[in-house]
């Protein structure tokens, strides 16, 4: 889902390695193609990734239909769900479509 932008594509295969091998704040948008609010949040996540490109932050997406192992591991039951990871731990969660500023505020909290 990167499409030439700064959004990282997380999968069941790469998720643990990418989370465990990073000292950055990692933001993962759990989404699905059939989810209207997820699709609406997509451009917000892309804009966030662009704004965070020069910071110590990684922004990515994980398709819940294609990556059910990680979806189950983090008990994702409502989407869109945005999890914030720091030091391999979930430090915050946002559920639902939210404005860019709400995500930027969360980043500031956890930097």
C-alpha atoms as one frame of an Amber mdcrd trajectory, in Angstrom:
protein
   0.000   0.000   0.000   3.018   2.288  -0.104   2.279   3.591  -3.626   5.393
   5.748  -3.735   4.728   7.479  -0.425   6.258   7.102   3.026   3.684   4.611
   4.388   5.224   1.240   5.301   3.275  -1.930   4.524   3.163  -4.237   7.533
   2.311  -7.925   7.073   2.160 -11.070   9.182   5.571 -11.947   7.725   7.417
  -8.700   8.532   5.533  -7.252  11.510   7.460  -8.680  14.469  10.828  -8.054
  12.849   9.955  -4.451  11.986   8.593  -3.720  15.472  11.400  -5.508  17.340
  14.232  -4.058  15.270  13.191  -0.436  15.683  13.836   2.135  18.363  11.406
   4.525  16.650   7.825   5.290  17.563   5.842   3.074  15.188   2.269   3.845
  14.187   0.259   1.056  12.538  -3.140   1.618  10.938  -5.146  -1.638  10.965
  -7.595  -1.340   8.060  -9.571  -3.160   5.332 -10.608  -2.244   1.796 -14.332
  -2.736   2.564 -14.263  -0.402   5.596 -15.535   3.087   4.700 -13.956   4.859
   7.700 -10.665   3.050   6.959 -10.670   4.294   3.379 -11.492   7.813   4.596
  -8.589   7.652   7.068  -6.123   6.537   4.366  -5.179  10.044   3.167  -4.756
  11.184   6.793  -2.317   8.325   7.439  -0.438   9.158   4.230  -0.183  12.827
   5.209   1.023  11.817   8.670   3.713   9.621   7.108   4.887  12.519   4.952
   5.029  14.873   7.938   6.907  12.303  10.034   9.425  11.345   7.352  12.193
  13.381   8.990  11.281  12.425  12.551  12.024   9.295  14.561   8.611   7.880
  13.601   7.517   5.081  11.257   3.960   5.132   9.908   2.456   2.056   8.295
  -0.670   0.114   7.462  -1.717  -3.489   7.966  -4.615  -4.976   5.997  -6.591
  -7.045   8.532  -8.078  -9.356   5.883  -4.669 -10.295   4.476  -2.830 -10.460
   7.836  -5.016 -12.286  10.325  -2.200 -13.531  12.608  -1.115 -10.043  13.699
  -4.733  -8.849  13.739  -5.578 -11.634  16.212  -2.382 -11.139  18.237  -3.400
  -7.553  19.022  -7.114  -8.426  19.402  -8.229  -5.967  16.716 -12.026  -6.098
  16.736 -12.937  -2.643  15.386 -11.305  -0.867  12.482  -9.794   1.477  11.713
  -7.586   0.924  14.732  -4.290   2.750  15.063  -1.745   1.281  17.454   1.298
   3.195  18.670   4.356   1.065  19.485   7.427   2.151  21.406  10.066  -0.263
  22.654   8.091  -3.193  21.195   5.087  -2.352  23.408   1.709  -0.863  22.524
   1.729   2.540  24.228  -1.526   3.929  22.821  -4.519   3.069  20.636  -6.961
   5.135  18.603 -10.103   3.483  17.213 -12.117   5.103  14.451 -11.448   7.746
  11.849  -9.803  10.730  13.518  -8.391  14.010  12.213  -4.690  14.453  11.525
  -4.248  16.688  14.573  -5.417  13.912  16.913  -2.683  11.619  15.593  -0.066
  14.373  15.737  -1.022  14.999  19.378  -0.510  11.306  20.161   2.920  11.374
  18.505   3.916  14.385  20.605   2.770  12.539  23.752   4.999   9.559  23.010
   8.133  11.179  21.564
